[in-house]
Every structure is written in C-alpha cells, then in structure tokens.
C-alpha cells in the first residue's frame, strides 16, 4: 500500500511539474525552458493546404496558438515557407517580423575634364571622352548622373549668342540604347572686342539599372547657334580659366539601391 501511494505521488509530481532542457532550473513562468547555447528548437514541419483550412491537422482538435512550420509555397493560397499559428477565427496567420525597408546610396565616380574642347562649327559633334564612364550593376537600383558643363566663346567683331549642348548616350553591353538626349545646355554671349563670358549648364538625371548589366556612358558637345559666325567666334567647353583660376566640366555618378528588407 505504501509503495502504491509513493508511486502515485511521483506520477502526480511528474505530471504537474515544469520541465527544462539544458538548464538546471526552469523559468517559473514557463512549462518548458530550453538552455542550450549551440542548439535550436525544431518545430513540426507540415504542408499546409490553405490559410483557411486546418489540414493536414484535424480541425476538431485545433486550439488557438498552435504553431507549425509550413513548407508549402503556393501564392494562390497566400502560403509561403515559414511559421504559422492558428488563430481564434479558425485560420492560419503567418508569424513574421516587421522590418523597416532600407536603401543604400553609394558614390561611384567623379569625372572631370582637363582641357578645352573646341566646337569647330555648327552641328559638328565633338566627343567629350574625359567624361565617359562604364558601370557594371552589382544589384538592381537607380544610377544618378550630376553634370556641370562650362563653356565660353572667344570675343569677336559682332555680338554673338549661342547655346552649347551636351548630349549623353547610354548603351548596355548588347549595344541596346538605354538613354540618348540633351542633358545640359549652356547659353552664352560674346560681345565686341571682349573675351567670352563663361557660363555653366547644370543638370541631374537618373536611369534604372539591372543587376549584372554593364552600362557605357558617353557624351558629345555641339554648338547650335554660332555656326554662321565661326570665323569671328570660337565656342569651347571643358576646362576653362576665370580670374586666373580653372573651372572644370564634370560628372558625378551615384548609385541608389532598391528598397530591401
């Protein structure tokens, strides 16, 4: 009789006691305490069929808070791999952590001219090769180009107005055109017997880039309105001098990544 009583007491203590694995004493607020520093907990891995269905579990036995690790990937059923818990409205909710989306912005290059580029006549295109740049995208995102183009015109015997245009062309590694157009325009006026006034055209624009693709960026300069006066005025752009100091036409290249979690 005494042996039976002791056995009953031991069983009762075992049934109603807390458990711990990897630690000597369980936490007083938990039924199970895990303490391993080099092991994880592996919950049941199941193939859910729908967020509105308990299957493959039995619906009559479902209790709110039941946790499983789903291995089914089915966008039509709103199922992805991950943890799901059963809620009191009789369905599965995905357990996830809310992240704040972030973007990375990286400075890539600063290109500048070291010389003057003479624009010899109306509609003659002159490559501004010092501002060329090749970029291979390491991830999806946006490429920003910031341009500052200085130009001037030598003084002549008449008052002359003109516009220096910078055309930018971007192609990928297959030769497909990504962008082609005017990116800066620098207006200027040269007066009788005076040196040309230096003006600057400033612009910034962007293009989307795709991971793995290579983008070749090149530029040409063109004088649009001074062609009829070329014998008396010579437009130039690039690196110019003003007050004994030099100003440099330039391009800054920056990359902005896509939003990521």
C-alpha positions as CSV (number, residue, x, y, z in Angstrom):
1,X,0.0,0.0,0.0
2,X,2.8,2.4,0.9
3,X,4.6,1.6,-2.4
4,X,1.5,2.4,-4.4
5,X,1.0,5.7,-2.6
6,X,4.6,6.8,-3.2
7,X,4.3,5.8,-6.9
8,X,1.1,7.8,-7.2
9,X,2.7,10.9,-5.7
10,X,5.7,10.6,-8.0
11,X,3.4,10.4,-11.1
12,X,1.4,13.4,-9.9
13,X,4.5,15.4,-9.3
14,X,5.8,14.5,-12.8
15,X,2.5,15.4,-14.5
16,X,2.2,18.8,-12.9
17,X,5.9,19.8,-12.7
18,X,7.8,22.2,-15.1
19,X,10.5,20.8,-17.4
20,X,13.8,22.2,-18.5
21,X,16.4,21.1,-21.0
22,X,20.0,22.4,-20.9
23,X,19.4,24.3,-17.6
24,X,19.2,23.2,-14.0
25,X,16.0,25.1,-13.1
26,X,13.1,26.0,-15.4
27,X,11.8,29.5,-15.5
28,X,8.9,29.8,-13.1
29,X,6.6,31.3,-15.8
30,X,7.1,28.5,-18.3
31,X,6.2,24.9,-18.6
32,X,9.3,24.2,-20.7
33,X,12.7,26.0,-20.5
34,X,15.5,25.5,-23.1
35,X,19.0,26.4,-22.2
36,X,21.3,25.2,-25.0
37,X,23.7,27.7,-26.4
38,X,24.6,25.7,-29.5
39,X,21.3,24.0,-30.5
40,X,18.0,25.2,-31.8
41,X,14.4,24.1,-31.5
42,X,12.8,22.3,-34.5
43,X,9.0,22.6,-34.5
44,X,6.7,20.4,-36.6
45,X,7.2,20.8,-40.3
46,X,3.8,20.5,-42.1
47,X,2.5,21.1,-45.6
48,X,-0.5,23.4,-45.1
49,X,-3.1,23.4,-47.8
50,X,-4.8,26.8,-47.3
51,X,-4.7,29.6,-44.7
52,X,-8.4,28.9,-44.1
53,X,-8.0,25.1,-43.6
54,X,-6.6,23.3,-40.7
55,X,-5.4,20.4,-42.9
56,X,-3.4,18.3,-42.7
57,X,-4.2,18.8,-38.9
58,X,-7.7,17.8,-37.7
59,X,-9.9,20.9,-37.3
60,X,-11.8,19.5,-34.3
61,X,-8.6,19.4,-32.3
62,X,-7.3,22.9,-33.3
63,X,-6.6,25.3,-30.5
64,X,-5.7,29.0,-31.0
65,X,-1.9,29.4,-30.6
66,X,-1.0,26.1,-32.3
67,X,2.3,26.7,-34.1
68,X,3.7,24.9,-37.1
69,X,6.5,25.5,-39.7
70,X,4.8,25.4,-43.1
71,X,6.8,24.1,-46.1
72,X,4.1,24.7,-48.8
73,X,4.7,27.5,-51.2
74,X,1.5,28.5,-53.1
75,X,0.9,32.2,-53.8
76,X,-2.7,31.4,-54.8
77,X,-3.3,30.2,-51.3
78,X,-1.3,33.0,-49.6
79,X,1.2,30.4,-48.4
80,X,5.0,30.9,-48.2
81,X,7.5,28.9,-46.2
82,X,7.7,30.0,-42.6
83,X,6.0,29.9,-39.2
84,X,2.2,30.0,-39.0
85,X,-0.1,30.0,-35.9
86,X,-3.8,29.0,-35.7
87,X,-6.0,31.9,-34.5
88,X,-9.4,32.0,-32.9
89,X,-11.1,33.0,-36.2
90,X,-10.3,29.5,-37.4
91,X,-7.4,30.2,-39.8
92,X,-3.7,30.4,-40.1
93,X,-1.7,33.6,-39.7
94,X,1.9,34.0,-40.8
95,X,4.3,34.8,-38.0
96,X,6.7,37.5,-39.2
97,X,8.9,40.3,-38.1
98,X,8.1,43.8,-39.4
99,X,11.2,45.3,-40.9
100,X,11.8,48.9,-42.0
101,X,12.8,49.0,-45.7
102,X,16.2,50.5,-46.4
103,X,18.2,51.7,-49.3
104,X,21.9,52.1,-49.9
105,X,23.4,55.1,-51.7
106,X,27.0,54.8,-52.9
107,X,29.2,57.4,-54.5
108,X,30.8,55.7,-57.6
109,X,32.9,58.2,-59.5
110,X,33.7,61.8,-60.2
111,X,34.9,62.5,-63.8
112,X,36.2,65.9,-64.9
113,X,37.8,67.5,-68.0
114,X,41.5,68.6,-68.1
115,X,41.4,70.5,-71.4
116,X,39.2,72.7,-73.6
117,X,37.2,71.1,-76.4
118,X,36.8,73.3,-79.4
119,X,33.4,73.0,-81.2
120,X,34.6,73.8,-84.7
121,X,31.3,74.5,-86.5
122,X,27.6,74.4,-86.4
123,X,26.3,70.8,-85.8
124,X,29.7,69.2,-85.7
125,X,29.7,66.7,-82.8
126,X,32.7,66.6,-80.6
127,X,33.2,63.6,-78.2
128,X,33.9,64.7,-74.6
129,X,35.7,61.5,-73.9
130,X,37.1,62.5,-70.5
131,X,33.6,62.3,-69.0
132,X,33.0,58.7,-70.3
133,X,32.2,56.1,-67.7
134,X,31.5,52.3,-67.7
135,X,29.4,50.9,-64.9
136,X,28.5,47.2,-64.1
137,X,25.5,47.0,-61.9
138,X,26.0,44.7,-58.9
139,X,22.4,45.0,-57.9
140,X,19.1,46.5,-59.1
141,X,18.7,50.2,-58.5
142,X,19.0,53.7,-59.9
143,X,22.1,55.4,-61.4
144,X,22.2,59.2,-60.9
145,X,24.4,61.5,-63.1
146,X,25.1,65.0,-62.0
147,X,26.6,67.2,-64.8
148,X,28.2,70.6,-64.7
149,X,29.4,71.8,-68.1
150,X,31.3,75.1,-68.6
151,X,31.5,76.8,-71.9
152,X,32.6,80.1,-73.5
153,X,33.2,81.8,-76.8
154,X,36.2,83.9,-77.9
155,X,35.4,87.6,-78.5
156,X,34.7,88.7,-82.0
157,X,33.7,91.7,-84.0
158,X,30.0,91.3,-83.5
159,X,27.6,90.4,-80.7
160,X,27.0,86.7,-80.8
161,X,24.7,84.5,-78.9
162,X,24.9,80.7,-78.8
163,X,24.0,77.6,-77.0
164,X,26.4,74.7,-76.2
165,X,24.6,71.4,-75.9
166,X,25.9,68.3,-74.2
167,X,24.3,65.1,-75.5
168,X,24.5,61.9,-73.3
169,X,24.3,58.4,-74.7
170,X,24.0,55.3,-72.6
171,X,24.0,51.8,-74.0
172,X,24.2,48.4,-72.4
173,X,26.6,45.6,-73.1
174,X,24.5,44.4,-76.0
175,X,24.5,47.8,-77.7
176,X,20.9,48.4,-76.8
177,X,20.2,52.1,-76.2
178,X,19.2,52.9,-72.7
179,X,19.2,56.7,-72.9
180,X,20.0,59.3,-75.6
181,X,19.4,63.0,-75.4
182,X,20.4,66.5,-74.3
183,X,21.4,66.6,-70.7
184,X,22.8,70.1,-70.3
185,X,22.6,73.4,-72.3
186,X,25.0,76.3,-71.5
187,X,23.9,79.7,-73.0
188,X,26.5,82.4,-73.6
189,X,27.0,85.8,-75.3
190,X,30.3,87.1,-76.7
191,X,30.4,90.9,-77.2
192,X,32.6,93.1,-79.5
193,X,36.3,93.0,-78.6
194,X,35.7,91.3,-75.3
195,X,36.6,87.7,-74.3
196,X,33.7,85.3,-74.0
197,X,31.8,85.1,-70.7
198,X,32.0,81.7,-69.0
199,X,28.6,80.1,-68.4
200,X,27.6,76.8,-66.9
201,X,24.9,74.3,-67.6
202,X,23.9,72.1,-64.7
203,X,21.6,69.1,-64.7
204,X,21.0,65.8,-63.0
205,X,19.0,62.8,-64.2
206,X,18.7,59.1,-63.5
207,X,18.3,55.7,-65.2
208,X,17.2,52.4,-63.7
209,X,19.9,49.7,-63.8
210,X,19.6,45.9,-63.6
211,X,21.9,43.6,-61.7
212,X,24.6,42.1,-64.0
213,X,24.2,44.5,-66.8
214,X,27.0,46.9,-68.0
215,X,26.3,50.5,-68.9
216,X,28.5,52.5,-71.2
217,X,28.1,56.3,-70.7
218,X,29.5,58.7,-73.3
219,X,29.0,62.4,-74.2
220,X,29.3,64.7,-77.2
221,X,29.3,68.5,-77.3
222,X,27.7,70.5,-80.1
223,X,27.3,74.3,-80.8
224,X,23.9,75.0,-82.2
225,X,23.7,78.7,-82.9
226,X,27.2,80.2,-83.5
227,X,28.0,78.3,-86.7
228,X,27.4,81.2,-89.0
229,X,29.9,83.3,-87.0
230,X,32.7,80.7,-86.7
231,X,35.3,82.9,-88.4
232,X,34.8,85.6,-85.6
233,X,33.9,83.4,-82.6
234,X,35.2,80.0,-81.4
235,X,33.0,78.3,-78.8
236,X,34.7,75.8,-76.4
237,X,33.7,73.7,-73.4
238,X,35.5,71.7,-70.8
239,X,38.2,73.1,-68.5
240,X,38.3,76.9,-68.7
241,X,40.0,79.8,-66.9
242,X,38.3,82.5,-65.0
243,X,40.1,85.2,-62.9
244,X,43.3,83.1,-63.1
245,X,41.6,80.0,-61.8
246,X,40.3,77.0,-63.6
247,X,36.8,75.6,-63.7
248,X,36.3,72.0,-64.7
249,X,33.3,70.5,-66.5
250,X,32.4,67.3,-64.6
251,X,30.1,64.4,-63.9
252,X,29.4,62.8,-60.6
253,X,28.0,59.2,-60.6
254,X,25.9,57.9,-57.7
255,X,24.0,54.6,-57.2
256,X,20.8,54.1,-55.1
257,X,19.8,50.6,-54.4
258,X,16.2,49.3,-54.5
259,X,14.2,49.1,-51.2
260,X,15.1,46.0,-49.3
261,X,14.1,44.4,-46.0
